[in-house]
Amino acid sequence: MKTLINRTDASDTTTSSTLTETLFSNGTEYFDALLNDIQTATKTILLETYIFNLDLLGQKIMTALIQAQHRGVKVKVMVDGVGSTSFIAKASEFEKLGIKTKIYHPFPWHIWSWSRSAVTLPSLLKGIYLLLNIPRRNHRKVCLIDDSIAYVGSINIAKSHLTTNEGGQNWRDTGIRLSGRPFTELIDSFERAWHHRSIKEVLKEAFHKVGRNPVIRLNNSRHRRRILYKQLLRRVHKAQHRVWVTNSYFIPDTHLLKKLKEAASHGCDVRLLVPHKGDTWLPMPWASACFYQSLLKAGVRIFEFLPSILHAKSFIIDDWVIVGSSNLDYLSLLHNLEVDVRLSNKDTIEQAKSLFLQDLNHAKEISIKTLDQHRPLYQRILGRLMLILRYWI
């Protein structure tokens, strides 16, 4: 499913420019559009992703990037040191073909990857820095083409997002294509991650003004993280009609948990859509289930998605909608680089609402009466134990 919308908007409420939005709810349409734009790029391609698997899809993307480079397009690819091990193993080959690569925070014991890290410290200090920053990952999924086309969302470069007929696992994800103006904020955030910043630069940028309602929601600094999160909590607090949340990693802090329960207790339609099955070896849904009882008692309706892995992340508060890469866990809140996009066209917002309701048709609602039978005892115990490590997972 996708929808094409023209609208007037900007990075915050004080400026405006015409944007075109295309909303995707599956990987097939998303990658078809992405490949088409890569194949017609003329100047630059900046791609950053948490996971870049060199499966059939990943190889197809790399072939298109290499062909673009041969046409004279400047191509940069930045992957995360944890999520993209197969890409990292081939990075030197891609460099020889003209693709510039960087690894965001490689594991400190992967010394052979240090040369592609943005960190420019002496070896000993670099090792210490990478060790201290193991939890801090680049979790963004962004592709910028010719400065005026941007892909953002929760879709990694991995065939799991494709349909089963295409050899994938039909993961449920959401992505968005934006075009119509230069995306300077996204370009700047890419370059900041590409070039390791000094402490002086970090301090200088620490308290830059954050728009009250930005279209592009970046958490490049602790200040931005705090302000954007406070804005989100404030919107939940002021919600009049609905708070509909889709998220694959629901491990909320006490502030969000409190606001969701307060909204439900005041009569707001609060619904939470989470996965039944996790996408990693860590069974995150078991930990998420630890919050069910208190949420259900407050009137929050909880649904678990059944057909496949739910990996999408969206927040619908009345008529305010954001989609992107941010999970509702401590890693996203405190550590990871994330980016979300606010929708503001009426038709786009209605499309996002419709998509949420469609997903509920393929989900099982959790009842307070059957909560004890919902998961086996061992899963409930392990879920509680996982919460002890929630700062790191």
C-alpha positions in Angstrom: 0.0 0.0 0.0 1.3 3.5 -0.8 -0.2 6.9 -1.2 1.1 10.0 -3.0 0.5 13.4 -1.4 1.5 16.9 -2.3 1.7 19.3 0.7 3.2 22.4 2.0 5.3 21.9 5.0 8.9 22.2 6.4 11.3 21.1 9.1 9.5 23.2 11.7 6.5 25.5 12.0 8.3 28.6 11.1 9.3 27.8 7.5 7.6 26.1 4.6 8.2 24.5 1.2 6.4 22.1 -1.0 7.0 18.4 -0.3 5.7 15.3 -2.0 5.2 12.3 0.3 4.8 8.6 -0.6 3.9 6.3 2.2 4.9 2.6 2.0 3.6 -0.3 4.2 5.7 -3.1 2.7 9.3 -3.6 1.5 8.5 -4.6 -2.1 7.1 -1.2 -3.1 9.6 0.6 -1.0 12.6 -1.0 -2.6 11.1 -0.8 -6.1 10.9 3.0 -5.6 14.3 3.2 -4.0 16.0 1.3 -6.8 14.3 3.5 -9.4 15.7 6.6 -7.7 19.1 5.2 -7.4 19.2 4.3 -11.0 18.2 7.8 -12.1 20.5 9.7 -9.6 22.8 12.2 -11.1 24.8 13.8 -8.3 24.9 12.1 -4.9 23.6 9.2 -2.9 24.1 9.1 0.9 22.8 5.9 2.4 22.9 5.0 6.1 21.3 1.9 7.6 21.5 -0.2 10.7 21.3 -3.5 8.8 22.7 -4.0 5.3 22.6 -7.7 4.5 24.3 -8.9 1.3 21.5 -11.3 0.5 19.8 -11.2 -2.9 18.2 -7.8 -2.1 21.4 -6.3 -0.7 23.3 -7.4 -3.7 20.7 -5.8 -6.0 21.0 -2.5 -4.1 24.8 -2.7 -4.2 24.8 -3.3 -7.9 22.6 -0.3 -8.4 25.0 1.8 -6.2 28.1 0.7 -8.1 26.4 1.5 -11.4 25.5 4.9 -10.1 29.1 5.5 -9.1 30.3 4.5 -12.6 27.9 7.2 -14.0 29.8 9.8 -11.9 27.4 9.9 -8.9 29.2 10.3 -5.6 28.1 7.4 -3.4 28.6 7.1 0.4 27.4 4.2 2.5 27.4 4.2 6.3 26.4 1.0 8.2 26.3 0.2 11.8 29.1 -1.9 13.4 26.6 -4.3 15.0 23.9 -4.6 12.4 25.8 -5.0 9.2 28.5 -7.6 9.6 28.1 -9.1 6.2 28.5 -5.7 4.5 31.5 -4.9 6.7 33.3 -8.1 5.6 33.0 -6.9 1.9 33.6 -3.1 2.5 37.2 -3.2 1.2 35.9 -4.6 -2.1 33.3 -1.9 -2.4 35.9 0.7 -1.8 38.0 -0.6 -4.7 34.9 -0.1 -6.9 34.6 3.5 -5.8 31.9 3.3 -3.1 33.0 5.3 0.0 32.1 3.4 3.2 32.1 4.1 6.9 31.3 1.9 9.9 29.5 3.5 12.8 31.0 2.3 16.0 32.5 -1.1 15.1 33.0 -3.5 17.9 36.2 -2.6 19.8 37.6 -6.1 19.3 37.1 -5.9 15.5 40.4 -4.0 15.1 40.4 -4.6 11.3 37.3 -2.4 11.1 38.8 0.5 13.0 40.2 2.1 9.8 36.6 2.7 8.5 35.3 4.1 11.7 34.6 7.8 11.9 36.5 8.0 15.2 39.9 9.6 14.6 41.5 9.2 18.0 44.8 7.5 18.6 44.5 3.7 18.7 44.3 3.2 22.5 41.8 6.0 23.0 39.8 4.8 20.0 39.5 1.3 21.5 38.4 2.8 24.8 35.9 5.1 23.0 34.4 2.2 21.1 34.2 0.1 24.2 32.3 2.8 26.1 30.0 3.4 23.2 28.9 -0.2 22.5 25.3 0.6 23.3 25.3 3.6 21.0 24.2 2.5 17.5 23.2 4.2 14.3 19.7 2.8 14.0 18.6 5.2 11.2 17.4 4.0 7.8 17.9 6.9 5.4 18.8 7.3 1.8 19.3 10.8 0.4 19.5 11.1 -3.4 20.6 14.3 -5.2 19.9 16.3 -2.0 16.2 16.5 -2.9 14.8 12.9 -2.3 14.8 11.3 1.1 13.8 7.8 2.2 13.1 7.4 5.9 11.5 4.7 8.0 12.0 1.4 9.7 13.0 -0.7 6.6 16.5 -2.1 6.7 18.3 -3.4 3.6 17.4 -7.1 4.1 15.2 -9.5 2.2 13.1 -10.2 5.3 11.1 -7.1 4.4 10.1 -8.7 1.1 7.1 -11.0 0.5 7.4 -14.7 1.0 7.0 -15.1 -2.8 10.1 -13.0 -3.3 12.1 -15.1 -0.7 11.4 -12.8 2.2 9.5 -13.0 5.4 6.8 -10.4 4.8 7.8 -8.2 7.7 5.3 -5.4 8.4 7.2 -2.1 8.1 6.5 1.5 7.3 8.7 3.8 5.1 8.2 7.2 3.5 9.7 8.9 0.4 10.0 12.7 0.6 10.9 15.0 -2.3 10.5 18.6 -3.4 13.1 20.5 -1.4 16.8 20.1 -0.2 16.9 18.0 3.0 19.7 19.9 4.6 19.0 18.7 8.1 19.3 15.0 7.0 22.4 15.7 4.9 24.0 17.5 7.9 23.1 14.6 10.3 24.6 12.1 7.8 27.9 14.1 7.6 28.0 14.5 11.4 27.9 10.7 11.8 30.4 10.3 8.9 32.9 12.7 10.4 33.6 12.2 14.1 33.0 15.5 15.9 35.4 17.0 18.5 34.2 17.7 22.0 34.2 21.4 21.1 31.9 20.8 18.2 29.6 18.7 20.3 29.4 21.3 23.0 28.8 24.1 20.4 25.8 22.2 18.9 24.5 20.9 22.2 21.8 23.6 22.7 20.8 24.5 19.2 17.1 25.4 19.0 14.7 22.6 18.4 11.6 23.4 16.4 8.3 23.0 18.2 6.9 20.7 15.6 9.6 19.6 13.2 8.9 17.5 10.1 12.3 15.8 10.4 12.8 14.6 14.0 16.5 13.9 14.6 18.0 13.1 18.0 21.6 14.1 17.2 22.3 15.5 20.7 21.1 14.8 24.2 19.4 18.2 24.2 17.4 17.3 21.1 16.5 13.9 22.6 15.2 15.5 25.7 13.2 18.2 23.9 11.6 15.9 21.3 10.7 13.4 24.0 9.1 16.0 26.2 7.1 17.2 23.1 5.9 13.7 22.6 4.8 13.2 26.2 3.1 16.6 26.1 1.1 15.6 23.1 0.0 12.3 24.7 -1.0 14.3 27.8 -3.1 16.7 25.7 -4.7 14.0 23.4 -8.4 14.4 23.0 -9.5 11.5 20.8 -6.8 8.9 20.1 -3.4 7.7 20.9 -2.5 4.8 18.6 0.9 3.3 18.9 2.7 0.8 16.6 6.1 -0.3 17.9 8.2 -3.3 17.7 10.2 -2.7 20.9 7.8 -1.5 23.6 9.9 -1.1 26.8 8.6 2.3 28.0 10.0 4.4 30.7 7.9 5.5 33.7 7.0 8.8 32.1 5.5 7.4 28.9 3.8 4.6 30.8 2.2 7.1 33.1 1.0 9.4 30.2 -0.5 6.5 28.3 -2.4 5.3 31.3 -3.6 8.8 32.2 -4.9 9.3 28.6 -6.8 6.1 28.7 -8.3 6.8 32.1 -9.5 10.2 30.9 -11.5 8.5 28.1 -9.0 8.8 25.2 -8.9 5.9 22.8 -5.4 4.4 23.5 -4.4 1.4 21.5 -1.0 -0.3 21.4 0.0 -2.6 18.5 3.1 -4.7 19.3 4.6 -7.9 17.8 3.7 -11.4 19.0 7.0 -12.7 17.8 10.3 -10.9 18.1 12.8 -10.1 15.3 16.0 -10.9 17.3 17.3 -13.7 19.5 16.2 -11.5 22.5 12.5 -12.2 23.0 11.5 -8.5 23.5 7.7 -9.3 23.4 8.2 -11.2 26.6 9.5 -8.0 28.3 6.8 -5.9 26.7 4.2 -8.2 28.2 5.3 -7.2 31.7 3.6 -3.8 31.2 0.3 -5.3 30.0 -1.5 -5.6 33.3 -1.1 -2.0 34.5 -2.0 -0.7 31.0 -5.1 -2.9 30.6 -6.3 -1.9 34.0 -6.0 1.8 33.0 -8.1 1.1 29.9 -5.4 0.8 27.2 -6.3 -1.7 24.5 -3.4 -4.0 23.5 -3.0 -5.9 20.3 -0.3 -8.4 19.2 0.3 -8.7 15.4 0.2 -12.3 14.3 0.8 -12.8 10.5 4.5 -11.9 10.5 7.2 -9.9 12.3 5.9 -6.4 13.2 8.8 -4.0 12.7 7.0 -0.7 12.1 7.2 2.3 14.3 4.5 5.0 14.3 2.7 7.3 16.7 -0.8 8.7 16.0 -2.0 11.3 18.5 -5.4 12.7 17.3 -4.4 14.1 13.9 -0.6 14.2 14.6 1.4 11.4 13.0 5.0 10.4 13.0 6.7 7.4 11.3 10.4 6.4 11.4 13.0 4.3 13.1 12.5 5.1 16.8 11.6 2.3 19.1 10.0 2.9 22.5 12.8 1.4 24.5 15.9 2.7 26.4 18.3 2.2 23.5 16.3 4.5 21.2 15.6 7.0 24.0 19.1 7.2 25.4 21.7 5.8 22.9 20.7 5.2 19.3 20.8 7.7 16.4 17.2 7.8 15.1 15.1 9.8 12.7 11.3 10.1 12.4 9.1 12.1 10.0 6.0 14.0 10.9 3.1 13.9 8.5 0.8 16.9 8.2 -1.3 16.5 5.1 -4.9 15.4 5.9 -4.9 12.6 3.3 -1.6 11.2 4.5 -2.7 11.2 8.1 -6.0 9.5 7.2 -4.0 6.9 5.3 -1.8 6.2 8.3 -5.0 5.8 10.5 -6.5 3.4 8.0 -3.3 1.4 7.9 -3.3 1.1 11.7 -6.9 -0.2 11.7 -6.1 -2.7 9.0 -3.2 -4.0 11.1 -5.5 -4.5 14.0 -7.6 -6.8 11.8 -4.6 -9.1 11.7 -3.9 -8.9 15.4 -5.1 -10.6 18.6 -6.4 -8.3 21.3 -5.1 -9.1 24.8 -7.7 -9.3 27.6 -7.1 -8.7 31.3 -9.2 -11.9 32.0 -6.9 -14.1 30.0 -3.6 -12.4 30.7 -2.2 -15.1 33.0 -2.8 -17.7 30.2 -1.4 -15.4 27.5 2.2 -16.5 27.9 3.8 -19.5 29.8 5.2 -18.9 33.2 8.8 -19.2 32.0 8.3 -16.4 29.4 6.8 -14.1 32.1 9.8 -14.8 34.4 12.4 -14.2 31.7 10.5 -11.1 30.6 10.9 -9.7 34.1 14.6 -10.6 34.1 15.1 -8.8 30.8 13.7 -5.6 32.3 16.6 -5.5 34.6 18.8 -5.1 31.5 16.5 -2.7 29.7 19.1 0.2 29.8 21.3 -2.0 27.5 18.7 -3.8 25.3 
